[in-house]
Amino acid sequence: MFDGSLRFNLLLALPALILVILLTVVTATLSPSFLTEANLANIATRLLPLGMVALGQAIVLFAGRIDLSVGSIMSLSTAIMALTSTSLGWLSITLTLAIGIACGLFTATGVIMLRINPLVMSLATAAIVKGVTLLILPSPGGEVDYALYELLFEREQLFGLPLLLSLMAYAVFAVVMGWSRFGRSVYAFGSDPRAAFANGVSGVKVDLAIYALSGLFSSLAGIFLSIRILSGDPLIGEAYTLDAVSAAILGGVALQGGRGNVIGVFLAALSLVLVNNTFNLLELDTNLQAIAKGLIFVCALVFFMRGKAGGEA
């Protein structure tokens, strides 16, 4: 089904789980506000966009590819929502999702037809999408339909719609990636593209599917983010690119492909949200958040790369 047993892939989620527990215990001990319903609801709200974009990135990494355009697609999605939601209503969401998928397919086309390295092609897509976003929305602004905010975020509770949407998305793709033909094809392609091709897996179809899904989840993340801030921002998605990759790697997904599971990615995304929450509640210098996340990313890379080397020795 994929590189290693299901049990092994679930064990890869342990570092992320340990980090979640550690951050929860430390922050709850030092800040009485941590376990309040308002703060837990805030964590669930902030998890939603990061969880969506990290899920899309993980699917791409399962196949041994990478997508560095996810942050730009998120920004574009917030701009489209800010410019169209009050006039188009729910159709603005359909439009935004379609454009996100189109961005993903553009990256896939460059990888497949022009044989451009996925990292380079996704960077090119990011630059193009960023330019388009700045053309249509040069600075933060616009207006998102408040009815969408009322539907999604008005009730400040832990088990509200934001958390339920996150859990549903991850539950569905845990099944899809673990037990469907599509999931087996993605893992097989990530483990060994030539062997996968010899066994009937179409690399073209895999690339089209994974980048389309990445674009879809990036645009979903942008939609949720725009609804939360009730406006658009042409640069707001940039920080999410590294966070999405970090969540995938910390969750046990191999950069080389063929290894990992979405449960670990969910826990890793939650841990990154908890890092932000911890810094805010303890009133620490927020400029140190980027340093902390960077160190977590490096530690995750070293840990899993050494683990892989040890397993191959």
C-alpha positions, 0 to 999 in steps of 0.5 A: 500500500505504501512504504512500510506498514500502516503501523509504521506510518502511524508511528511517524506521527508520534513526534507531532503528537508529543509536541502537541501534548508538550505545548498543551501542558506547558501553556495550560500550566503557565496561562489560565486562559489556555483552556477557556472555551474562547481560546480553544475555539480560536485554536480551532479557527486558526487550525482550519486554513493551515490544516487545509493547505497542509493537507494539500501539500502532504498529498503532493509530497506523498507522490515525491513532488512539492508545491511552493505555490500554495501560499500565493494561491491562498492570497489570490483566493482571499482577493477573489472572495473580497472582490466577488462574494458580496455580489456573487454570494455562494458562486464566489466560492465556486469561482475561487475553487475553480481558479485554485484548481486551475492554478494547480493544473498549470503547475502540473502541466509544466511538470508533465509537458515541459518536464520542469522540476516540480520545485522550480515550476511551483515557484514559477506558478507562485510568482505568476499568481502573486503578480495576478493577485497584486494586479487585482488587489494591490493592498489589503481590502475589499469585503467578504459577505458577512453572512459567510462569517456568521455561518462559519465563525460566529459561534465561538466553541471548540466543536464548532464548524471549523473543527468539524470541517478540519476533522471531516477533511482529514478523515476522508483523506485518511481513508482515500490515501490509505485504502483507495486505488488513488492513494496506493497509486500516489504512494507507489509513484512517490516510492519508485516512479519507474516501478509504479509505471511498470505496474500500470500507474500513470504518472501523468494522472498522478501529477494532474490529480495531486496538483489539482488537489493542492490547488483545491485545498489552497483555495479552500484555505484562502476562502476560510481565511478571507471569511475570518478576516472579512477581507482580502490580502494579496500577501497573507498566504506567504507565511503558509507556504513554509508552515504547510511544508513544515506540518507535512515533514513534522507529521512524518511525510518524506520529502522523497515521497512514498511515506507518511499519513494524514493523521500525522499532518493534522497533529503537526498542523495543530502543533504549529497553531499551538506554537502561535497560541503559546507565544500570544498567551505568554506574551512572548516576542512574536518575532521569535515565532518564525525562529521557533517554527524554523527550528522545528522544521530543521529538527523534523528534517534531521530526525526523519532523515536520520531515521530513514538512513538508520532504517536503510542501514 
